[in-house]
């Protein structure tokens, strides 16, 4: 196995230089796309795990199949409380993942700005 200066120069210097210049292109193209899909999957998963669509679909249905005015009132009150609390937690989760996505976009620009100033 023989090592030449040309191969060493290419492997260590030019490839590293290419990675440094390619990084911002990757960060704002494929990296941003993957991060956005990941964040939206997390948001959609939280909607499903909190069962908000099921609660909204069954909002006016009485619990336990009871048919009475008090059953309807209690059912609507219970569903309203459940939906309110779960929707509040969903909004918090949504804000968290949107902040992660915004941080992904802004972080390299902030780091470059801090290096230049």
Backbone as CSV, one residue per row, in Angstrom:
resi,resn,N_x,N_y,N_z,CA_x,CA_y,CA_z,C_x,C_y,C_z
1,UNK,0.844,-1.165,0.000,0.000,0.000,0.000,0.894,1.233,0.000
2,UNK,0.718,2.060,-0.971,1.546,3.252,-1.044,0.666,4.486,-0.880
3,UNK,1.186,5.420,-0.164,0.496,6.674,0.048,1.184,7.760,-0.763
4,UNK,0.397,8.513,-1.461,0.989,9.629,-2.194,0.464,10.928,-1.603
5,UNK,1.238,11.941,-1.785,0.856,13.248,-1.263,-0.428,13.737,-1.914
6,UNK,-0.635,13.386,-3.161,-1.836,13.807,-3.874,-3.094,13.200,-3.241
7,UNK,-3.049,11.905,-2.912,-4.204,11.259,-2.294,-4.472,11.812,-0.896
8,UNK,-3.416,12.036,-0.148,-3.572,12.578,1.196,-4.159,13.979,1.131
9,UNK,-3.665,14.792,0.200,-4.178,16.141,0.031,-5.649,16.119,-0.340
10,UNK,-5.982,15.232,-1.263,-7.370,15.140,-1.691,-8.268,14.659,-0.558
11,UNK,-7.850,13.604,0.134,-8.702,13.018,1.167,-8.898,13.944,2.367
12,UNK,-7.861,14.552,2.810,-7.970,15.331,4.035,-8.306,16.793,3.803
13,UNK,-7.812,17.379,2.755,-8.005,18.805,2.570,-9.197,19.116,1.678
14,UNK,-9.210,18.567,0.484,-10.270,18.925,-0.451,-11.634,18.375,-0.034
15,UNK,-11.665,17.136,0.465,-12.938,16.597,0.907,-13.469,17.345,2.132
16,UNK,-12.596,17.714,3.019,-13.012,18.489,4.186,-13.491,19.871,3.770
17,UNK,-12.802,20.466,2.845,-13.210,21.772,2.340,-14.570,21.693,1.654
18,UNK,-14.792,20.631,0.883,-16.082,20.432,0.224,-17.198,20.283,1.264
19,UNK,-16.944,19.538,2.335,-17.953,19.360,3.376,-18.292,20.686,4.062
20,UNK,-17.309,21.522,4.252,-17.558,22.823,4.880,-18.434,23.691,3.979
21,UNK,-18.184,23.682,2.687,-18.995,24.495,1.777,-20.358,23.873,1.491
22,UNK,-20.439,22.551,1.567,-21.708,21.882,1.283,-22.657,21.920,2.478
23,UNK,-22.137,22.084,3.686,-22.955,22.041,4.887,-24.126,23.032,4.866
24,UNK,-23.930,24.317,4.538,-25.084,25.233,4.524,-26.123,24.846,3.468
25,UNK,-25.665,24.318,2.348,-26.618,23.887,1.320,-27.453,22.740,1.845
26,UNK,-26.798,21.775,2.496,-27.529,20.653,3.061,-28.457,21.119,4.186
27,UNK,-27.993,22.013,5.043,-28.751,22.449,6.207,-30.080,23.074,5.801
28,UNK,-30.065,23.887,4.745,-31.280,24.586,4.338,-32.039,23.872,3.222
29,UNK,-31.602,22.708,2.777,-32.366,21.963,1.783,-32.830,20.643,2.383
30,UNK,-32.008,19.610,2.309,-32.412,18.285,2.798,-32.567,18.263,4.309
31,UNK,-31.684,18.926,5.005,-31.759,18.940,6.465,-33.023,19.624,6.956
32,UNK,-33.363,20.756,6.331,-34.581,21.472,6.701,-35.816,20.651,6.361
33,UNK,-35.795,19.997,5.216,-36.940,19.161,4.814,-37.139,18.006,5.805
34,UNK,-36.055,17.329,6.159,-36.156,16.217,7.108,-36.608,16.701,8.478
35,UNK,-36.095,17.829,8.921,-36.480,18.366,10.216,-37.943,18.800,10.221
36,UNK,-38.398,19.423,9.148,-39.795,19.842,9.067,-40.725,18.635,9.073
37,UNK,-40.397,17.605,8.312,-41.225,16.396,8.317,-41.222,15.738,9.693
38,UNK,-40.074,15.723,10.350,-39.995,15.145,11.683,-40.886,15.916,12.665
39,UNK,-40.813,17.238,12.619,-41.627,18.057,13.523,-43.116,17.878,13.237
40,UNK,-43.499,17.845,11.971,-44.913,17.661,11.640,-45.394,16.269,12.009
41,UNK,-44.530,15.255,11.920,-44.911,13.912,12.380,-45.136,13.900,13.883
42,UNK,-44.293,14.610,14.614,-44.463,14.696,16.063,-45.760,15.419,16.423
43,UNK,-46.084,16.483,15.697,-47.323,17.219,15.959,-48.534,16.347,15.635
44,UNK,-48.499,15.667,14.499,-49.607,14.779,14.122,-49.730,13.618,15.108
45,UNK,-48.614,13.102,15.567,-48.639,12.029,16.548,-49.228,12.473,17.878
46,UNK,-48.956,13.708,18.265,-49.535,14.199,19.516,-51.039,14.381,19.383
47,UNK,-51.517,14.807,18.217,-52.962,14.914,17.975,-53.609,13.539,18.114
48,UNK,-52.947,12.527,17.554,-53.500,11.178,17.630,-53.386,10.602,19.033
49,UNK,-52.289,10.841,19.721,-52.124,10.270,21.059,-53.045,10.932,22.077
50,UNK,-53.387,12.188,21.861,-54.345,12.852,22.739,-55.792,12.527,22.367
51,UNK,-56.002,11.837,21.259,-57.330,11.388,20.791,-58.305,12.544,20.613
52,UNK,-57.815,13.650,20.105,-58.678,14.813,19.942,-59.738,14.595,18.868
53,UNK,-59.393,13.918,17.803,-60.391,13.704,16.750,-61.509,12.784,17.234
54,UNK,-61.191,11.807,18.064,-62.220,10.915,18.609,-63.123,11.676,19.569
55,UNK,-62.527,12.505,20.406,-63.335,13.295,21.334,-64.238,14.282,20.604
56,UNK,-63.718,14.893,19.544,-64.539,15.836,18.785,-65.662,15.123,18.036
57,UNK,-65.390,13.923,17.542,-66.428,13.174,16.824,-67.545,12.713,17.762
58,UNK,-67.214,12.454,19.014,-68.200,11.957,19.978,-68.623,13.024,20.986
59,UNK,-68.531,14.277,20.604,-68.788,15.357,21.555,-70.232,15.352,22.061
60,UNK,-71.208,15.173,21.182,-72.611,15.241,21.579,-73.217,13.875,21.890
61,UNK,-72.416,12.840,21.905,-72.931,11.520,22.255,-72.855,11.336,23.767
62,UNK,-73.922,10.866,24.382,-73.879,10.690,25.842,-72.968,9.534,26.238
63,UNK,-72.362,9.680,27.399,-71.478,8.637,27.895,-72.302,7.459,28.377
64,UNK,-71.773,6.292,28.211,-72.363,5.041,28.679,-73.736,4.770,28.077
65,UNK,-74.103,5.429,27.009,-75.360,5.174,26.312,-76.595,5.605,27.068
66,UNK,-76.474,6.450,28.056,-77.637,6.894,28.822,-78.377,7.972,28.057
67,UNK,-79.721,7.960,28.155,-80.569,8.912,27.424,-81.358,9.744,28.413
68,UNK,-80.838,10.830,28.803,-81.549,11.726,29.713,-80.911,13.094,29.652
69,UNK,-81.641,14.081,30.151,-81.140,15.455,30.117,-79.877,15.577,30.965
70,UNK,-79.882,14.967,32.131,-78.693,15.065,32.987,-77.510,14.319,32.372
71,UNK,-77.785,13.206,31.684,-76.711,12.460,31.032,-76.093,13.280,29.904
72,UNK,-76.927,13.957,29.115,-76.410,14.803,28.037,-75.603,15.973,28.597
73,UNK,-76.147,16.593,29.648,-75.443,17.728,30.246,-74.099,17.297,30.828
74,UNK,-74.094,16.207,31.576,-72.857,15.707,32.173,-71.866,15.269,31.098
75,UNK,-72.372,14.654,30.049,-71.512,14.202,28.959,-70.862,15.384,28.234
76,UNK,-71.665,16.389,27.931,-71.125,17.561,27.231,-70.117,18.282,28.119
77,UNK,-70.427,18.393,29.406,-69.497,19.052,30.330,-68.183,18.272,30.426
78,UNK,-68.273,16.968,30.548,-67.071,16.143,30.645,-66.252,16.198,29.364
79,UNK,-66.925,16.098,28.228,-66.203,16.177,26.952,-65.576,17.548,26.757
80,UNK,-66.275,18.584,27.177,-65.733,19.938,27.043,-64.466,20.104,27.888
81,UNK,-64.485,19.587,29.117,-63.295,19.664,29.954,-62.154,18.841,29.364
82,UNK,-62.460,17.639,28.908,-61.435,16.784,28.309,-60.802,17.449,27.080
83,UNK,-61.647,17.968,26.212,-61.149,18.603,24.989,-60.346,19.849,25.326
84,UNK,-60.808,20.615,26.308,-60.088,21.849,26.674,-58.679,21.547,27.178
85,UNK,-58.577,20.611,28.113,-57.254,20.293,28.658,-56.350,19.643,27.618
86,UNK,-56.903,18.729,26.865,-56.081,18.055,25.853,-55.668,19.020,24.737
87,UNK,-56.564,19.926,24.365,-56.211,20.903,23.343,-55.145,21.867,23.864
88,UNK,-55.201,22.211,25.143,-54.171,23.054,25.745,-52.799,22.372,25.667
89,UNK,-52.751,21.086,26.020,-51.489,20.360,25.927,-51.031,20.212,24.481
90,UNK,-51.978,20.054,23.560,-51.614,19.982,22.149,-50.999,21.299,21.672
91,UNK,-51.563,22.409,22.086,-51.022,23.725,21.703,-49.612,23.906,22.257
92,UNK,-49.388,23.484,23.497,-48.032,23.566,24.055,-47.050,22.715,23.251
93,UNK,-47.461,21.510,22.895,-46.617,20.608,22.107,-46.371,21.193,20.714
94,UNK,-47.386,21.797,20.119,-47.262,22.434,18.810,-46.268,23.592,18.863
95,UNK,-46.368,24.410,19.878,-45.445,25.539,20.028,-44.017,25.045,20.208
96,UNK,-43.834,23.987,21.002,-42.505,23.438,21.221,-41.874,22.993,19.908
97,UNK,-42.590,22.213,19.088,-42.004,21.695,17.850,-41.847,22.780,16.793
98,UNK,-42.713,23.791,16.805,-42.510,24.909,15.878,-41.282,25.736,16.285
99,UNK,-41.043,25.863,17.580,-39.831,26.551,18.034,-38.577,25.769,17.659
100,UNK,-38.638,24.446,17.729,-37.503,23.630,17.289,-37.231,23.877,15.807
101,UNK,-38.284,23.929,15.006,-38.114,24.168,13.568,-37.565,25.567,13.299
102,UNK,-38.068,26.554,14.008,-37.554,27.924,13.844,-36.096,28.009,14.297
103,UNK,-35.777,27.309,15.377,-34.391,27.271,15.850,-33.476,26.639,14.809
104,UNK,-33.959,25.600,14.137,-33.175,24.957,13.066,-32.855,25.960,11.957
105,UNK,-33.795,26.811,11.642,-33.602,27.784,10.561,-32.672,28.915,11.003
106,UNK,-32.831,29.392,12.213,-32.127,30.594,12.663,-30.738,30.309,13.229
107,UNK,-30.534,29.135,13.802,-29.294,28.849,14.517,-28.014,29.078,13.701
108,UNK,-27.885,28.571,12.463,-26.642,28.835,11.719,-26.418,30.319,11.431
109,UNK,-27.501,31.024,11.129,-27.355,32.457,10.872,-26.916,33.191,12.132
110,UNK,-27.457,32.806,13.270,-27.061,33.420,14.538,-25.594,33.126,14.866
111,UNK,-25.170,31.910,14.622,-23.768,31.542,14.909,-22.827,32.327,14.001
112,UNK,-23.146,32.435,12.730,-22.294,33.213,11.809,-22.259,34.680,12.210
113,UNK,-23.420,35.208,12.621,-23.480,36.602,13.037,-22.619,36.803,14.286
114,UNK,-22.674,35.861,15.239,-21.860,35.979,16.447,-20.366,35.878,16.136
115,UNK,-20.005,35.072,15.153,-18.601,34.960,14.781,-18.083,36.240,14.106
116,UNK,-18.939,36.895,13.363,-18.523,38.096,12.647,-18.522,39.340,13.539
117,UNK,-19.345,39.377,14.531,-19.447,40.590,15.372,-18.489,40.550,16.516
